[in-house]
């Protein structure tokens, strides 16, 4: 007999959404503050902030669907 540990899907969905939101805020805030304080940011910093915005949007949209809809239906 195997024991299955039940996942708290609501907690994972909320946590994933908040992670995505924090990545989005980090990217947007970093670009805004960086351009305001320094002017032109180095290329690697601009890439870091832009990529974190994109990843934040993807994680924030996919995580609630995955943990809130798809995985509970498969259990």
C-alpha positions in Angstrom: 0.0 0.0 0.0 1.3 3.4 -0.9 0.5 6.5 1.0 -0.2 9.6 -0.9 0.4 13.0 0.6 -2.3 15.4 -0.4 -1.1 18.7 -1.8 -2.6 22.0 -0.7 -3.4 23.2 -4.1 -4.8 26.5 -3.0 -1.6 27.4 -1.1 0.5 26.4 -4.2 -1.7 28.5 -6.5 -1.6 31.5 -4.3 2.1 31.2 -3.8 2.8 30.8 -7.5 0.7 33.8 -8.3 2.5 35.9 -5.6 5.9 34.7 -6.9 4.9 35.8 -10.4 3.7 39.1 -9.1 6.8 39.8 -7.1 9.0 39.0 -10.2 6.9 41.4 -12.2 7.2 44.1 -9.6 10.9 43.5 -9.2 11.5 43.8 -13.0 9.3 46.9 -13.5 10.5 48.6 -10.4 14.1 47.8 -11.1 13.9 49.3 -14.6 12.0 52.4 -13.4 14.3 53.1 -10.4 17.4 52.2 -12.4 16.7 54.5 -15.2 15.7 57.3 -12.8 18.9 57.0 -10.7 21.5 55.9 -13.2 20.2 56.8 -16.6 21.2 54.2 -19.1 21.5 50.8 -17.5 24.1 48.2 -18.6 22.8 45.7 -21.0 22.9 42.8 -18.6 20.7 44.7 -16.0 18.2 45.7 -18.7 18.0 42.1 -19.8 17.6 40.8 -16.2 14.7 43.2 -15.5 13.0 42.5 -18.8 13.3 38.8 -18.4 12.1 38.9 -14.8 9.0 40.8 -16.0 8.3 38.2 -18.7 8.9 35.3 -16.4 6.7 36.9 -13.7 3.8 37.3 -16.1 4.1 33.7 -17.3 4.4 32.3 -13.7 1.6 34.5 -12.4 -0.8 33.3 -15.1 0.2 29.6 -15.4 0.5 28.8 -11.7 -3.2 29.4 -10.7 -4.4 27.4 -13.7 -2.0 24.5 -13.1 -2.4 24.3 -9.3 -6.0 25.5 -9.1 -7.6 23.8 -12.0 -5.5 21.1 -13.8 -3.9 19.2 -10.9 -7.0 18.9 -8.7 -8.9 17.4 -11.6 -6.2 14.7 -12.1 -6.3 13.6 -8.5 
